[in-house]
Amino acid sequence: MINTEIKPFQATAFKNGEFVEISEQDVKGKWAIFFFYPADFTFVCPTELGDLADHYEELQSRGVEVYSVSTDTHFTHKAWHASSDTIGKINYFMVGDQSGAITNNFNVMREGQGLADRATFLVDPEGVIQAMEITAEGIGRNAGDLLRKVKAAQYVAANPGEVCPAKWEEGEETLVPSLDLVGKI
C-alpha cells in the first residue's frame, strides 16, 4: 500500500453538525489521515477517536485533514456524536462507509465481518500513501505518535535527500544517506 495512490470513492460524512458528500478529489491537494475503526458505540474506538480529536487543531495547523472511517452510516455517526461527550468533541470528518467501498479500497475489511480493521493511513497531497499502521482489535493507537509521523513525512517531503531516524522529533537532526554513512550508524 505504501507509495500507492488512493482509489476513487464517494461517501457521506458527518462533520460540524451536517452531512457532507466527499470523494478522493476532496482529499487531493492537502495531507490527509484516514483513520479506520471497527464500529461506533464500542470500547477502544472512542478512546482513539477522542485522542485524535485532542490533536486535530495541531493537525489542521499543519495542513492535515482527518477522515475517520467505519462501516457504520453517517446517521449512526451523528447519533454517537450527540450522545457521547468524548465523540462530541470531534470536529473532523466521520465517514459512513456502509458499502465497504473505502474500507476495501484500503484493504482493511475484516473477512466475513463487515467491519474495518483498526488502521491508519497518512496520505500526501498527491493522494499517495506515505505511512500506515494496523493494530489488532484490543490495541489502541496513539495520536501523539501519529502527529510525530506526520511531521516526519512532511519534513522528508519538503527536504528531498534527507531522512528521519527512529524516534525523530521536529527540530532534531536528520540523516543524509550516503556511502559515508554505511556502517557508521
C-alpha positions in Angstrom: 0.0 0.0 0.0 2.9 2.4 0.7 3.6 4.7 -2.3 0.3 3.8 -4.0 -2.4 6.3 -4.9 -5.7 6.2 -3.1 -8.6 4.8 -5.2 -11.7 6.7 -6.2 -14.5 6.8 -3.7 -17.7 8.7 -2.8 -19.2 8.8 0.7 -21.4 10.8 3.0 -19.7 12.1 6.2 -20.9 13.8 9.4 -18.9 17.0 10.1 -19.8 20.0 12.2 -23.4 19.1 12.6 -24.0 18.5 8.9 -23.9 15.7 6.3 -21.4 16.3 3.6 -20.5 14.4 0.4 -16.8 13.7 0.0 -14.7 11.9 -2.6 -11.0 11.3 -3.3 -10.9 14.6 -5.1 -11.6 16.4 -1.8 -8.5 14.7 -0.3 -6.0 15.6 -3.0 -4.1 18.9 -2.6 -3.6 18.5 1.2 -2.2 16.0 3.6 -4.9 13.5 4.9 -5.3 10.9 7.6 -7.7 8.0 7.0 -8.4 6.6 10.5 -10.3 3.3 10.2 -12.0 1.7 13.2 -14.4 -1.2 13.7 -17.6 0.4 14.9 -19.4 3.2 16.7 -20.7 2.7 20.2 -17.8 0.4 21.2 -14.9 0.5 23.6 -11.4 1.1 22.3 -12.7 3.2 19.3 -14.0 6.2 21.3 -10.7 6.4 23.2 -8.8 6.6 20.0 -11.2 9.0 18.3 -11.2 11.3 21.3 -7.4 11.2 21.4 -7.3 12.2 17.7 -9.8 15.0 18.4 -7.4 16.4 21.0 -4.7 16.6 18.3 -7.0 17.8 15.5 -6.2 21.5 15.9 -2.5 21.0 15.6 -3.0 18.6 12.6 -5.1 21.3 10.9 -2.4 23.9 11.6 -0.1 21.6 9.6 -2.5 21.4 6.7 -3.8 17.9 7.5 -7.4 16.8 7.3 -8.7 13.8 9.2 -11.2 11.3 7.9 -12.4 8.7 10.5 -14.0 5.8 8.7 -16.2 2.9 9.8 -18.8 0.8 8.1 -21.5 2.5 10.2 -23.7 5.0 8.5 -23.3 8.8 8.7 -26.6 8.7 10.7 -25.0 6.5 13.3 -22.0 8.8 13.5 -24.4 11.7 14.1 -26.2 9.8 16.9 -22.9 8.8 18.5 -21.6 12.4 18.3 -24.8 13.6 20.0 -24.7 11.0 22.8 -21.1 10.8 23.9 -19.0 13.6 25.4 -15.8 12.0 24.0 -17.2 11.7 20.5 -19.0 15.1 20.8 -15.6 16.9 20.7 -14.8 15.6 17.2 -14.6 18.3 14.5 -13.1 16.1 11.8 -15.0 14.1 9.1 -16.8 10.9 10.4 -17.2 9.0 7.2 -20.0 6.4 6.7 -18.8 3.5 4.6 -21.7 1.1 4.9 -21.0 -0.3 1.4 -17.4 -1.0 2.5 -16.0 0.6 -0.7 -13.4 2.8 1.1 -12.5 0.1 3.6 -11.9 -2.4 0.8 -10.0 0.3 -1.2 -7.5 0.5 1.7 -7.6 -3.4 2.1 -8.6 -3.3 5.7 -12.0 -5.0 5.7 -12.3 -7.9 8.1 -13.1 -11.0 6.2 -16.7 -12.1 6.8 -17.4 -9.4 9.4 -18.2 -6.2 7.5 -16.0 -4.2 9.9 -12.8 -2.3 9.3 -9.6 -3.2 11.0 -8.0 -0.7 13.3 -5.9 1.1 10.7 -4.3 4.4 10.0 -3.1 5.8 6.6 -1.2 9.0 6.0 -1.8 10.4 2.5 0.3 13.1 0.9 -1.2 16.0 -1.2 -0.8 13.9 -4.4 -3.1 11.2 -2.9 -0.2 8.8 -2.3 0.0 6.7 0.9 3.2 7.6 2.8 2.6 5.7 6.1 0.3 3.1 7.5 -0.4 1.3 10.8 -2.7 -1.6 11.5 -3.2 -3.0 15.0 -5.1 -5.9 16.5 -8.6 -5.4 17.9 -7.5 -4.7 21.5 -4.6 -2.4 20.8 -5.4 1.3 20.7 -3.4 3.8 18.7 -1.6 7.0 19.9 -2.5 10.3 18.1 0.7 11.9 19.5 2.8 9.3 17.7 0.7 9.8 14.6 1.4 13.5 14.8 5.1 12.8 15.0 4.9 10.6 11.9 3.0 13.4 10.1 5.8 15.9 11.0 8.5 13.4 9.7 6.6 12.8 6.5 6.1 16.5 5.8 9.8 17.1 6.6 11.0 14.4 4.2 8.6 15.7 1.5 10.0 19.2 1.9 13.6 18.2 2.2 14.5 15.6 -0.6 17.6 13.6 0.2 17.1 13.7 3.9 15.5 11.0 6.1 14.3 11.0 9.7 15.8 8.4 12.1 14.0 6.4 14.7 12.1 8.5 17.3 12.9 11.7 15.3 11.1 14.7 16.7 10.7 18.0 14.9 13.8 20.2 15.2 16.2 17.2 15.7 18.9 16.2 13.3 18.1 14.2 10.2 20.3 11.9 8.1 21.5 12.3 4.5 22.0 8.8 3.2 25.4 8.4 1.5 28.3 5.9 1.2 30.0 7.8 4.1 27.3 6.7 6.5 27.3 3.0 5.6 28.3 1.0 8.7 28.7 4.2 10.8 25.3 4.4 12.4 
